[in-house]
């Protein structure tokens, strides 16, 4: 579902319990995205830069949660992306 959110693109994870979508098309830095998600959408994430400078343009999500909670979080992000016209 992450690939259905404008501005985000992501490869299917292979065995981990987290994913790191590319957020470059949103126009936000990794830290800006982390802050926006937490403070405005109540979705926890980690800026890609927390793992080094190569992580700029990425955000890390854990999916060690219920499907319902994950769907709720993704729907919040999707609705925000549409409202704010993030590019895809």
PyMOL commands that set and color helices and strands:
alter all, ss='L'
color gray80, all
select helices_A, chain A and resi 2-4+24-26+30-41+48-51+53-55+67-83
alter helices_A, ss='H'
color red, helices_A
select strands_A, chain A and resi 18-22+46-47+58-62
alter strands_A, ss='S'
color yellow, strands_A
deselect
rebuild
show_as cartoon
